Amino acid sequence: MASTFQPTDDSQVLDAVTWALAEVAPLEIVGRGSKRGLGRNFQADHSLDLSGLSGINFYEPEELILSAKPATPMAEIEAALAERGQMLAFEPMDMRPILGMGAGEGSIGGVFACNLSGPRRVKSGAARDHLLGFNAVSGRAEAFKSGGRVVKNVTGYDLSKLITGSHGTLAVMTELTFKVLPAPEKTYTVLVSGLDGAAATRAMAAAMNSAHEVAGAAFLPAALAGRSDVSYVQGAGSSITALRLEGFGPSVEQRCRELREELAEFGALEELHSHNSIRFWTEIRDATCLTAPADRLIWRLSVPPTAGHQVLATLSESLGAKGFLDWSGGLVWLSLPPSGDAAHEPVRASIAPHGGHATLVRASADTRASVPVFQPQPAPLAALSARVKDSFDPKRILNPGRMVAGS
């Protein structure tokens, strides 16, 4: 008989995993359920519902750290930070709109479990670079902790890097401690109109290699720029290459002027300020221009920044893909017509000459169960991953099959 465990503290999490281990009964690990559609579709008769583990444990703005339970809503985290003029610098994506589940209900545990990082990754790093420590229960029914409350705490293995992005397949996190940073006083965005992918890549590279501390670099083809809710972007009638500058007001204004001078050779330039700039980068972060139609497949490709426009052009021509570039060309978001196999072979063939990896973000449950959602690993790396899984969860009771079939 299927059952749902709803612990309200760490000891009850340990009890639930202990039972599952004894019975060899796989558990689906659920925080607030916002990312159930991400990863492989798998079946588990029992679930571990962590929604009772919610709330901020401590927040020390002067030390730039915050600790929270895994099911704490992102809205609660962001509200607490905004009150003190701070932010999560890695700018985690809200996946609910693209997965068709509405916005704003994700949890902090899900952010780190999936290693969600937004446009600011090019400057501030990924989610895994901001997790200082955590408490968890492994698939061996052993409670453990890693890291601490300060950046310089490097005692032992850096398990924070390992657990982030493991999609709940190694351990059940019960507490997370992470870095926060001051929010910028001003946010401006320099827009270059009318570039093709190759020219946009050169413009983004020039901006990123400049001394102006660019905190976001993206390219939207004309068709997708027209879907923006920012009036200037929507009405541009051409592609948009966007470059974000943040910080104290006078500094942002000066850097913006200088960057415009340096990019003048690329074409017509405009700026977005304050509200419109923030709104635009939220759209890029959440890939909202790809949410409709809801039956189209969505892929997320990570490649060298110089290769992104080539991959996008190839798949647009061969598969009818629509997409855009983030991370200065290193992240390719793709929308494809629906198909039973998600076109996974040609998609992955397109990145093979460049290296990188491709993740199927949105597809039907049947498709996600039948094709590799995550980039298949070479045999030596797959063997290493299996040994790591053996170390943490030898009986495969935590989210089995979420990332790799049978594991």
N, C-alpha and C positions, 0 to 999 in steps of 0.2 A: 504494500500500500504506500502510495506517495505521501510524503510528509514535508512540512516546512518548519525549519528551526528559526526562531526569532530571538536571538540572544540580546540581552541588554547590557552585558558587560563582558570583559575579556574571559573570565572563568567559564561563562556559558558557551562562548565560542570554542574554547578548549574542550568542553564536555561534548559538544556536537561533533567536532572533528574526531575525538576519541571514539565515539560511537560509530561514526562512519568508517573509521579505520578497522575497528573490530569486525564490523559487518561486511567490509569491502563494498560499501554502498557509496557510489559516486555522488558528489554534491555539486549543484550549480551555485556559485557564489554570486550573490546579488546585493548591490548597494541600494541605489534608487531605481534601477532598471532602465536607465536612459541609454545604455550601450548594449543591450541584449542583442540588437541587430548587427553588432560589429563582431567580426570574427567568424569562425566556422559555426554552422548550425549543429548542435549536438543535443543528445537526450540524456537527462538525468532524472531519476525518479524522485530525488530528494533535493531540496534547496536550502541554502543557508542565507536567510534574509537578514542583512546587516542594518536595516533601516532604524533599528533601535539604538545603534551606536552612532549617535549624531550629537554635534555640539563642539564648540571651541573649548579646548582644555586650558590653554593659556595663550596670550598674545602680548608680546613685549616689543612695542613699536621702536623703542630706543635701540634695541638689540637686533631689530629687523628679522625677528623669527615669530612663527605662529605654529601652534600645535592643535590638531583637531582630530576627531574621530572620523572613520572612513566615510560614513554616510552623511556627513555634514553637507548641506546644500551649497553649491557654489554661490548662490545668491547671498547666503549668510556670510560666507567668507569675504566676498567682494564688498558687501556693505560695511563690514567691520574695517576692512582696509581703507575704503574710500573715506570713512569718517576721520581717519588719521592721515589722509593724503598719501596712501601707499597702494601697492599693486603687486600682483603676481607677474614678474617680469617676463616669464616665458609665454604669457598670453594664451592660456589654454583655449582650444576650440570648444564651442558648444555644438555637439554632434546631433542634438535632437532635431533641429530643422532639416538637416540633410537626410536623416533617417526617417523623417515623416512623423515625428513624435512631439512637435511643438517645442518651444524654447524654454530654457531656464531651470530645468529640474535636475541637472547633473550633480554629481557629488565629487568631493575632493579626492576620495579614494579611487573613483573611476578615472579621474584625470591622470593620476600617477600610475594606476594599473595599466592604462593604455598609452602612457607617455605622450599625452597630447600637447603639442607645442604650436604656437601660432606664428604670425609674420615676424615678430621680434626675435625669433630664434637666431636669425642671422647676426644679431648683436649680443643677445643675452644668453644664448644656449637653450638646450632642451629642458623639458620637465625634469628629467633624471639628474640634471646638473644642479637642481635647486632643492632636492630632497636631502635633508640633513640626517634624518634617522627615522626609525619606525619600530613599532612593536607588532609582532605577528605570531601566528600559529602555523606551523608547517604541516604538510600531509603526513608526517610521522606523529602527529599529535604532540608536538613539542613547542611550548611557548618560548620565544626568543626575541631579542631586540638587537638592533644594529645602529651604529652611529650615535649621535647625541644632539646637543642643543647649540653647538657652535660650529662654524665653518672649519676650524682648525682641528676638530676631533677626527683623527684618521686612524684610531686604534682598531686593529683587526682588519678583516676583509671589508671592502666597500660594497656591502650587499645592497645598498640603496640603488646603485647602478644596475644590479642584476634584477631586482624585484620590479623596478619601474619598466613597464612595457611587457611584463610577463602575463598580463590579462588574467590574473588570479589563478594561474596554473601551478605556482610554486608554494604559495602561502596565503593565509587570510590576514590581511593587515587590520589591526585594531586601533592603531594610533599612528599619526604621521606628523613629523616636525619638518618644517621647510622654511626656506629663506623668502623674505619679501623685500621690496625696494621702494624708494620714494616714487610716487607718480609724477610724470612731467607736468610742469606748469603750463606749457603750451605744446601743441602738436600741429605742425604744418605739413602739407604734402605738396611737393612739386610734381606737376603733371606734364608729360610730354605727349603730344597728340600725333597720331598718324604713322607711327613706326611699324615696320614689320617685325617679326620675331627676332631675326638676326640683329637688326639695328637696336631693338629694345634691349637685347642681351648686352650689347656693347655699352649702351647708355647706363644700364644698371651696374655693370662692372666698373665703369668709370666713376659712378657715384660711390659705390662700395669701397673703392680703392682711394677715394679722396680723404681729406682730413675732416670731413663734415659730420662724422658720426651718424651715418644713415641707419635708421632703425626699422626699415622695411623697404622692400623693393619688389614690385609686382608688375605683371604685364597682362592686360585684358584685351583680347581681340575686340573688334568693333561690335560684333553681335552680342557679346557678353557685357561689354561696357554699357550697352543700351538697356540692360536689365537692372542697373544700379538705381537705388533710391536717392542718390545724390544728384541733384538736378544737372549740374554742370557735366558730370561724367555721363549721365544718361543722354543728354542732348548733344554730346560732342560729335556724334556721327562718325567717329573714327576710333581706332584703337587708342588705349590709354596706357602709358607707362608711368607708374607712380613711385615716388621716392619720399619716404617719411623722415622728418627731422623733429626731435623732441628735446625738451629741456627747459631752462629758464628763458623767459620771454626775449630779452635782448639778444641772447646767444642764438636762439632759434631764428630770429629775424635776420641776423647777420649771416649765419650759415646758409639760410635760404637764399639770400641775395647772391652770395658767392657761388652756390651750387648752380643757380640759374645761369650765371655768367659762364660757368664751365661747360654747361650742357647746351648752350645757345646753338651750337653747330648742328644739334640733332633735330631742331624744328621748333614749332610753336610751343610756348611754355605758359602754364597757368599755375595757380596755387589754390589749395583748399586750406581753410583755417578752422581751428577749434572744432565746433560741433560737426561740421561736414567732414572734416578730416578723420575724426574719431569714428564717425558713422561709416565712412568708406572702408576703413581698416577692419571694422567689425564684419563687414560683408566679405572681405577677403579672408579673414580668419575662419569664418563659418562656411565659406564656399556657397553663399546663398544664391549666387547666380546660376548654380547647377541644380537647385532643389526641384525644379519643374522641367519637364514632365516627370511625375513620380515613378514611372515604370522604367526610366533609363538607368543603366548601370553607371556606377561611379567608381573610378579608380583613383588611387593616389600614388604617384610615382616619385621616387627620390633618385636623382641622377646628378652628375656633375653640373654645376650651373651653366657651363658653356654648351651643354648638350640638350637642355630642356626644350629650346625652341625647335631643334631638329626632331626630337621625339614627337612633340606636339604636331608639327607639320606632317610628319610621316603618317601618324594615326588619323589625322584629320582627312588626309587624302585617301587612305586605304580603308578606313572603317567608318568614316562619317563622324568622327569624334568632334566634340566641342570641348574646349578647355582653356585654362589660363595658367600663368606661371607665378609662383611665389618664391620666396627665399632667393631672390636675384636670379631666378631660372633653375634653381636646384630642386624645386618642388613643382611637379606637374599635376594639376587636377584635371581629370578627364570625365566626360559624360559620353556614354556610348548607347546606341540603340539596343533594346533588350535582345538577349540570345541565351540559349540554354547553357552554353559553356562560358559565358561572359567574355568571349574572345580572349581567353587568358593566354593562349599560345602566341598569337600575334602581338598582344600587348607586351608580353615578356620578351619576345624576340626583338621588339623595337628598342629595348634598353640594353640588350645583351652586349652590343659593341661598346657601350659606354660604361657599363657597370651600374650598380645601384640596385634598387628593389622596387617591386610593385605590389600594392596591397589593394584587394578588392574591398571597397568600403560599403557599397550598397548593391545588393542583389537579392533575389528571392531566397527563401530558406532552402529550397531544393538545390539551387545553384551553389549556394555557399557550402552545402554538404557534399557536393560532387566534384568541385574543383579546388585547387589550392588557393585559399584566401590570402595567405601570406607567402612571400617569396620562398620557393623551395630552396633548402640549404644544400650546399655541396656535402658529399658523404662524410668527410672528416668533421665538418661543423655540425652536421646532424647528429653524429655519434657523440660529440661533446655535449650538445644540448640534451641528448637522452641521458647522459651521465649526470648532468645537473638536475634533471627531473628526477632521476633515481635517488639523488641525495636528499631532495626536499620532499618528494611524494612518490615513494617506491610502488605503492599500490594504485596509483592513478585515481585518487578520489577527489581531487580538486579541479573543477572545470575540465574534465577529461575531454579531449578532442576539440577544445576551443581554438587552439592554434594549429595543431597537427593531428591528423587522424590517428586514433589509437594511442594517443599520448596525452 
